């Protein structure tokens, strides 16, 4: 039985930062923190999950500028069987406890 070879250091792709004139001087405050439980409040049978990341996009790479949250869908979320992660705009999300109360 052979041992699997592990890379001694994780392989991280190169990171390119946008020119300083593209980003605003002050980024908007985040409404949700990493780990918060959220759901898409504007649909009848909403997906829900945990905030796993947040990015800021500009009009140069997205139709809408601002914060976008990466949501790790809960195992019981309606779309989980076809997708494990999804991005959402801040205004499309609400705290999961609002749905459950």
C-alpha positions as a Markdown table, in Angstrom:
| # | Residue | x | y | z |
|---|---|---|---|---|
| 1 | Unk | 0.0 | 0.0 | 0.0 |
| 2 | Unk | 1.5 | 3.3 | -1.0 |
| 3 | Unk | 1.3 | 6.5 | 0.9 |
| 4 | Unk | -0.5 | 9.4 | -0.9 |
| 5 | Unk | 1.8 | 12.3 | -1.6 |
| 6 | Unk | 0.8 | 15.6 | -0.1 |
| 7 | Unk | 2.1 | 18.9 | -1.3 |
| 8 | Unk | 4.1 | 20.4 | 1.6 |
| 9 | Unk | 2.5 | 23.8 | 1.0 |
| 10 | Unk | -1.0 | 24.6 | -0.3 |
| 11 | Unk | -1.1 | 25.7 | -3.9 |
| 12 | Unk | -2.7 | 29.1 | -4.0 |
| 13 | Unk | -3.5 | 30.7 | -7.3 |
| 14 | Unk | -2.1 | 34.2 | -7.9 |
| 15 | Unk | -4.1 | 37.1 | -6.6 |
| 16 | Unk | -4.6 | 40.2 | -8.7 |
| 17 | Unk | -5.8 | 43.4 | -7.0 |
| 18 | Unk | -7.7 | 45.9 | -8.9 |
| 19 | Unk | -6.3 | 49.4 | -9.6 |
| 20 | Unk | -6.9 | 51.7 | -6.7 |
| 21 | Unk | -9.1 | 54.0 | -8.9 |
| 22 | Unk | -11.7 | 51.2 | -9.3 |
| 23 | Unk | -12.4 | 50.6 | -5.6 |
| 24 | Unk | -14.2 | 53.2 | -3.6 |
| 25 | Unk | -12.2 | 54.9 | -0.8 |
| 26 | Unk | -14.5 | 53.4 | 1.8 |
| 27 | Unk | -16.0 | 50.0 | 1.3 |
| 28 | Unk | -19.6 | 49.6 | 2.6 |
| 29 | Unk | -20.1 | 48.0 | 6.0 |
| 30 | Unk | -21.1 | 44.4 | 5.9 |
| 31 | Unk | -24.6 | 43.6 | 7.2 |
| 32 | Unk | -23.7 | 39.9 | 7.6 |
| 33 | Unk | -20.7 | 38.3 | 9.2 |
| 34 | Unk | -19.0 | 35.0 | 8.3 |
| 35 | Unk | -21.0 | 32.2 | 9.9 |
| 36 | Unk | -24.3 | 34.1 | 10.0 |
| 37 | Unk | -27.3 | 32.0 | 9.0 |
| 38 | Unk | -29.3 | 33.7 | 6.2 |
| 39 | Unk | -32.0 | 33.0 | 3.7 |
| 40 | Unk | -33.3 | 34.5 | 0.4 |
| 41 | Unk | -36.3 | 36.4 | 1.6 |
| 42 | Unk | -37.8 | 37.4 | -1.7 |
| 43 | Unk | -38.8 | 33.9 | -2.9 |
| 44 | Unk | -41.6 | 31.5 | -1.8 |
| 45 | Unk | -39.5 | 28.4 | -1.2 |
| 46 | Unk | -36.2 | 30.0 | -0.2 |
| 47 | Unk | -32.8 | 28.6 | 0.0 |
| 48 | Unk | -30.9 | 29.1 | 3.2 |
| 49 | Unk | -27.4 | 28.6 | 4.6 |
| 50 | Unk | -24.3 | 30.0 | 6.2 |
| 51 | Unk | -22.3 | 33.0 | 5.1 |
| 52 | Unk | -19.0 | 31.6 | 4.0 |
| 53 | Unk | -17.4 | 34.6 | 2.3 |
| 54 | Unk | -18.0 | 38.1 | 1.1 |
| 55 | Unk | -16.5 | 39.9 | -2.0 |
| 56 | Unk | -16.8 | 43.4 | -3.3 |
| 57 | Unk | -17.5 | 43.6 | -7.1 |
| 58 | Unk | -17.2 | 46.6 | -9.3 |
| 59 | Unk | -19.1 | 47.4 | -12.5 |
| 60 | Unk | -16.1 | 46.4 | -14.5 |
| 61 | Unk | -16.6 | 42.7 | -13.6 |
| 62 | Unk | -20.3 | 42.5 | -12.5 |
| 63 | Unk | -23.6 | 44.1 | -13.5 |
| 64 | Unk | -24.2 | 45.2 | -9.9 |
| 65 | Unk | -21.5 | 46.9 | -7.8 |
| 66 | Unk | -21.2 | 46.2 | -4.1 |
| 67 | Unk | -21.0 | 43.4 | -1.6 |
| 68 | Unk | -21.9 | 39.8 | -2.6 |
| 69 | Unk | -22.1 | 37.0 | -0.1 |
| 70 | Unk | -21.0 | 33.5 | -0.7 |
| 71 | Unk | -23.6 | 31.2 | 1.0 |
| 72 | Unk | -22.9 | 27.6 | 1.8 |
| 73 | Unk | -26.3 | 26.0 | 1.4 |
| 74 | Unk | -27.7 | 24.0 | 4.3 |
| 75 | Unk | -28.1 | 20.3 | 3.6 |
| 76 | Unk | -31.9 | 20.8 | 3.9 |
| 77 | Unk | -32.0 | 23.8 | 1.6 |
| 78 | Unk | -34.2 | 23.3 | -1.5 |
| 79 | Unk | -31.4 | 23.7 | -4.1 |
| 80 | Unk | -28.7 | 21.8 | -2.2 |
| 81 | Unk | -29.1 | 18.7 | -4.3 |
| 82 | Unk | -27.9 | 20.6 | -7.4 |
| 83 | Unk | -25.6 | 23.3 | -5.9 |
| 84 | Unk | -23.7 | 23.6 | -2.6 |
| 85 | Unk | -22.8 | 27.3 | -2.8 |
| 86 | Unk | -24.5 | 30.4 | -4.2 |
| 87 | Unk | -23.8 | 34.1 | -4.3 |
| 88 | Unk | -26.3 | 36.6 | -3.1 |
| 89 | Unk | -26.6 | 40.3 | -3.0 |
| 90 | Unk | -27.0 | 41.8 | 0.5 |
| 91 | Unk | -30.5 | 43.2 | -0.2 |
| 92 | Unk | -31.7 | 39.7 | -1.2 |
| 93 | Unk | -30.8 | 38.1 | 2.2 |
| 94 | Unk | -32.4 | 38.2 | 5.6 |
| 95 | Unk | -31.4 | 36.5 | 8.9 |
| 96 | Unk | -32.6 | 32.9 | 9.1 |
| 97 | Unk | -34.2 | 33.5 | 12.5 |
| 98 | Unk | -36.8 | 35.8 | 10.8 |
| 99 | Unk | -38.0 | 32.9 | 8.7 |
| 100 | Unk | -38.1 | 30.5 | 11.7 |
| 101 | Unk | -40.1 | 32.9 | 14.0 |
